[in-house]
Amino acid sequence: MKDNLPLPQDKKLNVLFRVEAGLLGRNGEEHVEVFSRFAENELISLDSDYVHWEIVPRHDKSAPEMEYMINGKKLSHDKAAKYLEVFEQDLDEFELHLAKNLSRLVEEFLGRK
């Protein structure tokens, strides 16, 4: 599969991550829109051969924090795991890697304020 990288957009795993305003501190609601755009821009190259990132504010608490899709079709956690296995990635490690990157970006973003 590595010979076929990067994949076309419609074959990439779309990762939709919803950012909680509280992640940005007491005044997080004031910054969550800007932070989401900042984080998405910073993550754009992360695993970009087979992943497309969408980082948005989580205004609807009933919406899941993270969703996986391919070409607009939602994937279950298990199917997302199988997709990542093709690229020798473990979904739990993939999510942990994202969490670490987001933590770093929060610190960087808040350091700018």
VOBA-1610 file (N, C-alpha, C; in pm, whole numbers, padded with zeros to 5 digits, always signed):
BEGIN
Met+00083-00120+00000Met+00000+00000+00000Met+00087+00126+00000Lys+00202+00122+00062Lys+00285+00241+00072Lys+00326+00294-00066Asp+00330+00206-00167Asp+00364+00249-00302Asp+00255+00336-00362Asn+00133+00326-00310Asn+00019+00399-00364Asn-00010+00528-00289Leu+00081+00571-00205Leu+00059+00693-00126Leu+00115+00814-00198Pro+00061+00930-00180Pro-00059+00961-00103Pro-00186+00920-00175Leu-00286+00890-00096Leu-00416+00850-00149Leu-00494+00972-00198Pro-00585+00950-00292Pro-00675+01060-00330Pro-00768+01092-00212Gln-00818+01214-00207Gln-00901+01261-00094Gln-01016+01166-00062Asp-01082+01111-00163Asp-01199+01026-00138Asp-01164+00890-00080Lys-01037+00857-00073Lys-00992+00730-00013Lys-00929+00748+00124Lys-00904+00875+00160Lys-00841+00902+00289Lys-00940+00889+00404Leu-00886+00856+00519Leu-00965+00851+00641Leu-00985+00994+00688Asn-01110+01038+00693Asn-01142+01171+00744Asn-01162+01156+00895Val-01081+01227+00972Val-01091+01223+01117Val-01150+01356+01162Leu-01270+01350+01216Leu-01338+01467+01268Leu-01321+01466+01420Phe-01251+01568+01469Phe-01230+01579+01614Phe-01297+01706+01662Arg-01381+01692+01763Arg-01452+01806+01820Arg-01382+01849+01950Val-01339+01974+01952Val-01264+02029+02064Val-01360+02086+02168Glu-01343+02044+02291Glu-01419+02099+02404Glu-01361+02236+02439Ala-01445+02335+02457Ala-01399+02469+02493Ala-01322+02466+02625Gly-01362+02379+02718Gly-01295+02370+02847Gly-01149+02332+02837Leu-01110+02270+02727Leu-00971+02234+02704Leu-00882+02358+02700Leu-00945+02472+02669Leu-00870+02597+02655Leu-00882+02686+02778Gly-00925+02629+02888Gly-00932+02704+03012Gly-01065+02771+03035Arg-01067+02855+03134Arg-01189+02920+03182Arg-01259+03003+03073Asn-01183+03067+02986Asn-01240+03147+02878Asn-01236+03073+02744Gly-01237+02943+02750Gly-01223+02860+02630Gly-01326+02887+02523Glu-01448+02918+02565Glu-01555+02943+02468Glu-01519+03058+02375Glu-01443+03153+02425Glu-01401+03269+02345Glu-01294+03233+02242His-01223+03123+02264His-01108+03089+02181His-01124+02961+02100Val-01228+02884+02124Val-01237+02751+02065Val-01246+02753+01913Glu-01312+02851+01855Glu-01321+02860+01708Glu-01183+02885+01648Val-01112+02982+01703Val-00979+03017+01652Val-00883+02900+01675Phe-00890+02839+01793Phe-00802+02726+01821Phe-00828+02611+01724Ser-00953+02583+01695Ser-00987+02473+01604Ser-00923+02495+01466Arg-00932+02616+01415Arg-00869+02646+01285Arg-00717+02634+01295Phe-00661+02685+01404Phe-00517+02676+01427Phe-00473+02530+01431Ala-00542+02448+01510Ala-00505+02307+01525Ala-00517+02232+01392Glu-00624+02255+01320Glu-00643+02187+01192Glu-00529+02224+01096Asn-00494+02349+01095Asn-00385+02395+01008Asn-00252+02332+01048Glu-00229+02318+01178Glu-00104+02259+01227Glu-00098+02108+01201Leu-00213+02041+01201Leu-00217+01896+01184Leu-00225+01853+01039Ile-00240+01947+00948Ile-00267+01915+00808Ile-00166+01816+00749Ser-00041+01822+00792Ser+00060+01732+00736Ser+00075+01600+00814Leu+00010+01589+00928Leu+00021+01468+01010Leu-00050+01351+00941Asp+00024+01250+00905Asp-00029+01131+00836Asp-00110+01168+00711Ser-00069+01275+00646Ser-00148+01331+00536Ser-00156+01242+00412Asp-00074+01139+00405Asp-00083+01048+00290Asp-00213+00969+00291Tyr-00270+00947+00410Tyr-00391+00866+00418Tyr-00495+00920+00517Val-00471+01039+00574Val-00565+01098+00671Val-00594+01244+00633His-00719+01281+00647His-00760+01421+00634His-00820+01461+00769Trp-00770+01569+00827Trp-00813+01615+00960Trp-00918+01723+00950Glu-01016+01714+01036Glu-01115+01819+01054Glu-01124+01844+01204Ile-01082+01961+01247Ile-01086+01997+01388Ile-01190+02108+01402Val-01293+02081+01480Val-01403+02177+01496Val-01439+02190+01644Pro-01503+02299+01682Pro-01551+02313+01820Pro-01662+02212+01848Arg-01670+02169+01971Arg-01776+02075+02011Arg-01886+02154+02082His-01977+02208+02003His-02088+02285+02059His-02201+02194+02105Asp-02217+02081+02037Asp-02322+01985+02070Asp-02261+01874+02155Lys-02292+01875+02283Lys-02232+01777+02375Lys-02278+01634+02348Ser-02387+01618+02272Ser-02433+01483+02240Ser-02356+01425+02122Ala-02285+01509+02048Ala-02205+01461+01935Ala-02078+01395+01988Pro-02034+01289+01925Pro-01911+01224+01972Pro-01790+01315+01956Glu-01692+01294+02041Glu-01570+01374+02034Glu-01495+01348+01903Met-01497+01223+01858Met-01423+01187+01738Met-01509+01098+01649Glu-01500+01124+01519Glu-01569+01042+01420Glu-01473+01012+01306Tyr-01494+00896+01246Tyr-01414+00854+01131Tyr-01506+00835+01012Met-01459+00881+00895Met-01537+00869+00773Met-01443+00845+00655Ile-01498+00784+00553Ile-01430+00775+00424Ile-01533+00816+00320Asn-01497+00916+00242Asn-01584+00968+00136Asn-01724+00999+00187Gly-01733+01058+00306Gly-01860+01098+00365Gly-01936+00990+00438Lys-01887+00867+00434Lys-01955+00755+00501Lys-01889+00730+00637Lys-01970+00733+00743Lys-01917+00712+00878Lys-01869+00568+00895Leu-01760+00556+00968Leu-01704+00425+00999Leu-01716+00398+01148Ser-01740+00275+01181Ser-01737+00235+01322Ser-01592+00237+01369His-01575+00231+01498His-01441+00226+01558His-01364+00106+01501Asp-01432-00008+01491Asp-01368-00130+01439Asp-01324-00114+01294Lys-01409-00053+01212Lys-01373-00034+01071Lys-01260+00066+01055Ala-01259+00169+01139Ala-01148+00265+01135Ala-01019+00194+01175Ala-01026+00105+01272Ala-00908+00028+01314Ala-00857-00058+01199Lys-00947-00122+01128Lys-00908-00207+01014Lys-00845-00122+00903Tyr-00901-00005+00879Tyr-00845+00085+00779Tyr-00701+00120+00816Leu-00678+00157+00940Leu-00544+00197+00983Leu-00445+00081+00983Glu-00495-00041+01003Glu-00407-00158+00999Glu-00337-00171+00864Val-00404-00128+00758Val-00345-00132+00624Val-00216-00050+00621Phe-00211+00054+00703Phe-00094+00142+00709Phe-00006+00112+00830Glu-00027-00008+00885Glu+00050-00055+01000Glu+00038+00038+01119Gln-00084+00087+01139Gln-00115+00177+01251Gln-00218+00109+01342Asp-00203+00130+01470Asp-00298+00083+01569Asp-00388+00201+01606Leu-00519+00181+01606Leu-00612+00291+01630Leu-00591+00354+01768Asp-00569+00276+01870Asp-00548+00332+02004Asp-00422+00420+02006Glu-00315+00373+01944Glu-00192+00452+01937Glu-00212+00577+01851Phe-00289+00563+01745Phe-00322+00675+01657Phe-00396+00784+01735Glu-00494+00743+01815Glu-00571+00838+01896Glu-00484+00901+02005Leu-00397+00823+02064Leu-00304+00876+02165Leu-00209+00978+02102His-00161+00947+01985His-00073+01039+01912His-00145+01171+01884Leu-00272+01163+01845Leu-00351+01283+01821Leu-00367+01362+01952Ala-00399+01293+02061Ala-00418+01360+02190Ala-00290+01434+02232Lys-00175+01371+02212Lys-00048+01435+02248Lys-00023+01558+02162Asn-00053+01546+02033Asn-00036+01661+01944Asn-00130+01774+01983Leu-00254+01741+02015Leu-00349+01845+02056Leu-00307+01911+02186Ser-00256+01834+02280Ser-00207+01891+02406Ser-00095+01990+02380Arg-00004+01950+02295Arg+00107+02039+02258Arg+00055+02166+02192Leu-00043+02151+02105Leu-00099+02267+02035Leu-00175+02360+02130Val-00243+02302+02230Val-00312+02385+02329Val-00210+02469+02404Glu-00101+02406+02448Glu+00004+02480+02519Glu+00063+02589+02432Glu+00089+02556+02307Glu+00143+02657+02214Glu+00044+02770+02193Phe-00081+02736+02171Phe-00185+02836+02147Phe-00204+02927+02268Leu-00213+02868+02386Leu-00231+02947+02508Leu-00109+03032+02541Gly+00008+02984+02500Gly+00131+03060+02521Gly+00134+03187+02437Arg+00058+03188+02330Arg+00052+03305+02242Arg-00042+03412+02296Lys-00132+03372+02385Lys-00235+03465+02435Lys-00177+03558+02539
//
